[in-house]
Amino acid sequence: MLWRPRRSCGMRSRMLQVAVAAAQIILVRDTAAQQARLTISPRQPSGGSLVRLTLERANRNGDSVVAVRGTMAGEPLHFRATVGGLMQALGAIPVTPSDSVVARVEIERRSGVTDTARLVLKYPHQPAPVVAATATRSATSRRLTVDKVFTQRMDSATNARIEHENEMAREIGRHAQSTPQLWTLPFSRPRDSRVTSRFGSGRLFNGRVSSNHLGVDYRGALGDPIYAANRGVVALVSNFFLAGNVVYIDHGNGLVTAYFHMSKQEVAAGDTVERGQEIGLVGATGRVTGPHLHWSARFGTLTIDPGDLLGLGAPWVAPEIRTPALRRVRKPLR
């Protein structure tokens, strides 16, 4: 099964349409690297997209490739050989790309010669975000009511806590870039229920604080099971101010998934979990309107649409592996 990027829809498209509409791809290659061609899929990725980078790197007069190194948007690229003499890597677009996103690749050859390839994605300039105490509801924002503790002006201790928790999540993403890939099967949904809010939708809390939704929400009643989206190692089990009870899973190859607002976490840091294994229960902890699962994902330190994980195929999922029927592993009732 080849990887087909999932098309975003609805609110995500509206939130990011300005960036997508003006995105242009410029491929720049040094004179010495005319045989190296770097491409990206999808060709015009929106903010928060997981992308595939492909390097066509035909050997030059028998001068074979011994190593490929690269970065994109500040994150390392892990290239692997695939069919037809190609090499491919996953990458990510920041949620709010501004001006340009650049991928740089170095191809080291057996002779000692190093070729380079560079790909530039052009985006409109985005002004620096402005933090405001009040916000005006836009046409695409959902009006939500939460405990007023989450919309009143934060004191310095609470702001410091939130920043510390954000940094913990980023550090898990950094570590995932050095973790080998721990999965061979496709990613699966963490719940079988209906999606109630997609990545990129706008929200307005208590008519005061606006934000973009950087995850996917699944319907659930208090105590319903939550399942690991794929095999990995539990990197963090904690309680966050906004996200409530959380579980973060390091899947390797730069990918991390996170599960928010749990009523109960059923795993511990360091546990290896399997695809479809129950890891916790739906809850209403943190900034919520009611019980549900918020599913989040990262590529390194960059937040991505977790829905993009569901379309990953070869070469990250071995084509010869026949995907078994998903087996949900529930914890026994106590």
C-alpha positions in Angstrom: 0.0 0.0 0.0 1.5 3.3 -1.0 1.1 6.3 1.2 -1.6 8.6 0.1 -1.7 11.9 2.0 -5.1 12.5 3.5 -6.8 15.6 2.3 -7.8 18.0 5.0 -11.3 19.2 5.0 -13.7 21.6 6.6 -12.3 23.9 9.3 -8.7 22.9 8.7 -8.9 24.0 5.1 -10.4 27.3 6.0 -7.9 28.0 8.7 -5.0 27.4 6.5 -6.3 28.4 3.0 -4.3 31.6 2.9 -1.0 29.6 3.3 -2.0 26.9 0.9 -3.3 29.2 -1.9 0.0 31.0 -2.2 2.4 28.1 -1.6 4.9 27.6 -4.4 7.6 25.1 -4.7 11.1 26.2 -5.8 13.7 23.4 -6.3 17.3 24.6 -6.1 20.2 22.3 -6.9 23.9 23.0 -6.8 25.7 22.6 -10.1 27.4 19.5 -8.7 24.1 17.9 -7.8 22.3 17.9 -11.1 21.6 14.2 -10.7 19.9 14.6 -7.4 16.3 15.7 -7.5 14.2 16.4 -4.4 10.4 16.4 -4.5 7.6 16.7 -1.9 4.1 15.2 -1.6 1.6 16.7 -1.3 2.9 19.4 -3.6 1.3 22.2 -1.8 1.1 21.1 1.9 -0.9 23.2 4.4 0.3 24.0 7.8 0.5 21.0 10.2 0.8 18.5 7.4 3.0 15.4 7.5 4.8 15.2 4.1 6.8 12.7 2.1 10.2 13.8 0.6 11.6 11.8 -2.3 15.2 11.9 -3.4 16.0 10.6 -6.9 19.7 10.0 -6.6 21.0 8.0 -9.5 24.6 7.0 -9.0 27.1 9.2 -10.9 29.3 7.0 -13.1 29.2 4.2 -10.5 29.9 6.6 -7.6 27.4 5.1 -5.2 25.7 6.9 -2.3 26.9 6.0 1.2 24.9 8.4 3.3 22.1 11.0 3.1 21.5 13.7 5.7 18.9 16.4 5.7 16.7 18.8 7.6 13.4 20.5 7.0 11.8 23.2 9.2 14.5 22.5 11.8 13.8 18.8 12.0 16.1 16.0 10.8 15.1 13.9 7.8 15.5 10.1 8.0 15.9 8.9 4.4 15.5 5.2 3.6 15.9 3.3 0.3 12.8 2.3 -1.5 11.8 1.0 -4.9 13.2 2.3 -8.2 16.4 3.6 -6.7 14.6 6.3 -4.7 15.1 7.4 -1.1 12.2 8.8 1.0 11.8 10.5 4.3 9.0 12.0 6.4 8.9 15.7 7.1 6.4 18.2 8.5 5.2 21.7 7.9 4.8 24.1 10.8 1.2 24.9 11.8 1.6 28.5 10.7 4.4 28.6 8.1 5.6 32.1 7.2 7.6 33.2 4.2 9.2 29.8 3.4 9.9 26.3 4.6 13.2 24.8 3.4 14.4 21.3 3.0 18.2 20.8 2.7 19.8 17.4 1.8 23.4 16.3 1.5 24.3 13.2 -0.5 27.7 11.7 0.5 29.2 9.5 -2.3 31.8 6.7 -2.0 34.4 8.9 -3.7 34.1 11.5 -0.9 32.2 13.9 -3.1 29.1 15.5 -1.4 26.2 16.7 -3.5 23.5 18.9 -2.1 19.8 19.4 -3.0 17.5 22.1 -1.6 13.7 22.5 -1.8 11.9 25.7 -0.9 8.2 26.0 -0.2 7.0 29.6 -0.4 4.2 30.8 1.9 2.7 34.3 2.7 4.3 36.2 5.5 2.5 35.7 8.8 2.7 38.4 11.5 3.8 37.4 14.9 0.8 36.2 17.0 -0.7 38.6 19.4 -2.0 37.4 22.8 -5.2 39.1 23.8 -7.4 38.8 26.8 -10.5 39.0 24.7 -11.3 37.7 21.2 -13.9 38.2 18.6 -15.7 35.2 17.3 -15.0 34.4 13.6 -17.4 32.8 11.2 -15.5 29.5 11.5 -15.1 29.4 15.3 -17.0 27.1 17.6 -18.3 28.8 20.7 -17.5 26.6 23.8 -18.0 27.0 27.5 -15.4 25.8 29.9 -14.5 26.4 33.6 -13.6 30.1 33.9 -10.3 29.2 35.4 -9.1 28.4 31.9 -10.1 31.8 30.4 -9.3 34.3 33.2 -5.9 36.0 33.1 -3.2 33.5 34.1 -0.9 34.3 36.9 2.9 33.8 36.4 3.0 30.4 38.1 0.3 29.1 35.8 2.0 30.5 32.7 5.2 28.9 33.8 3.5 25.6 34.3 1.9 25.7 30.9 5.3 26.6 29.2 7.0 23.8 31.2 4.4 21.3 30.0 4.8 22.5 26.4 8.6 22.1 26.7 8.1 18.5 28.0 6.1 17.7 24.9 8.7 19.2 22.6 11.5 17.3 24.4 9.6 14.0 23.8 9.4 15.0 20.1 13.2 15.7 20.0 13.9 12.3 21.6 11.6 10.6 19.0 13.9 11.8 16.2 16.7 9.5 17.7 14.4 6.6 18.4 14.4 3.9 15.7 11.0 3.1 14.1 9.1 0.8 16.5 6.1 0.0 14.3 5.6 -2.0 11.0 1.7 -1.9 10.8 -0.4 1.1 9.7 -1.5 3.6 12.3 -5.1 3.1 13.5 -7.7 5.4 15.1 -7.5 5.6 18.9 -11.3 5.2 19.1 -14.0 3.8 16.8 -16.4 6.7 17.6 -17.3 9.7 15.5 -14.9 12.6 15.1 -16.4 15.7 16.7 -13.7 18.3 15.9 -11.0 18.2 13.3 -7.5 19.6 13.2 -7.3 23.3 12.5 -10.9 24.3 13.5 -11.3 27.5 15.4 -12.7 27.7 19.0 -13.8 30.5 21.2 -13.8 29.7 24.9 -16.3 31.6 27.1 -16.4 34.3 24.4 -12.9 35.5 25.5 -10.0 33.2 24.5 -9.7 32.0 20.9 -7.4 29.2 19.7 -6.9 26.8 16.8 -7.6 23.1 17.5 -4.4 21.3 17.1 -5.7 17.7 17.3 -8.7 15.5 16.5 -11.5 15.0 19.0 -13.4 11.7 19.2 -16.7 11.3 20.9 -16.7 9.3 24.1 -18.5 8.8 27.4 -16.8 8.8 30.7 -14.8 5.6 31.1 -14.9 4.5 27.4 -11.6 2.9 26.3 -8.7 4.7 24.5 -6.3 2.6 22.3 -2.7 3.1 21.2 -2.6 4.2 17.6 0.5 2.1 17.0 3.3 0.3 18.6 5.7 2.4 20.7 7.1 3.3 24.1 5.2 5.4 26.6 7.3 8.5 27.0 5.1 10.4 29.6 2.2 9.9 31.9 1.2 13.1 33.6 -1.4 15.8 34.4 -1.3 19.0 32.3 -3.1 22.2 33.1 -4.9 22.4 29.7 -4.7 18.8 28.5 -5.6 17.2 31.8 -4.5 13.6 32.3 -2.2 12.7 29.3 -0.3 9.8 27.8 2.5 10.4 25.2 3.8 7.5 23.1 7.1 7.7 21.2 6.7 5.6 18.0 10.2 6.4 16.7 11.3 7.9 13.3 10.3 11.3 14.8 6.6 10.4 15.4 4.8 10.9 18.7 1.1 10.6 19.5 -0.6 12.0 22.6 -4.0 11.3 24.3 -5.6 14.1 26.3 -8.3 14.6 29.0 -8.3 11.0 30.3 -10.2 10.0 33.4 -7.6 7.2 34.0 -4.2 6.3 32.6 -3.6 2.6 32.4 0.1 2.6 31.4 3.4 3.8 32.9 6.4 5.6 31.4 8.7 3.1 29.8 6.0 0.6 28.9 6.0 -0.8 25.4 2.5 -0.8 24.0 1.1 -2.5 20.9 -1.2 -1.2 18.2 -4.8 -1.4 19.5 -3.8 -1.9 23.2 -6.0 -0.1 25.7 -3.9 2.7 27.4 -6.6 4.6 29.3 -10.2 5.8 29.6 -12.1 8.8 28.2 -12.5 11.6 30.7 -13.1 15.3 31.1 -9.9 16.5 32.8 -8.3 19.8 31.8 -9.9 22.5 29.5 -13.0 20.6 28.2 -16.7 21.1 27.7 -17.3 17.4 28.5 -15.9 13.9 28.2 -14.1 13.1 24.9 -10.6 12.1 23.6 -8.3 14.7 22.1 -5.8 12.9 19.9 -2.6 14.9 19.1 0.6 14.1 17.1 4.1 15.5 16.6 6.9 15.1 14.1 9.8 16.0 16.3 8.9 19.3 17.9 6.3 20.2 15.2 2.6 19.6 15.8 0.9 17.8 12.9 -2.6 16.6 12.0 -2.8 13.1 13.5 -5.2 12.2 10.7 -2.2 12.2 8.4 -0.7 9.2 10.2 -3.6 7.1 9.1 -2.5 7.2 5.5 1.1 6.1 6.0 2.1 3.1 3.9 5.3 1.9 2.2 8.2 2.3 2.8 7.3 2.8 6.5 4.8 0.0 6.4 6.3 -3.0 4.7 4.3 -3.7 1.5 4.6 -7.4 1.9 2.9 -7.3 5.3 -0.8 -8.0 5.1 -2.5 -5.7 7.6 -4.4 -7.9 10.1 -7.8 -7.1 11.4 -7.4 -4.5 14.1 -7.7 -6.3 17.5 -8.6 -4.0 20.3 -7.1 -5.2 23.6 -9.2 -4.1 26.5 -8.2 -4.1 30.1 -10.1 -6.5 32.3 -12.8 -4.9 34.5 -11.8 -4.5 38.1 
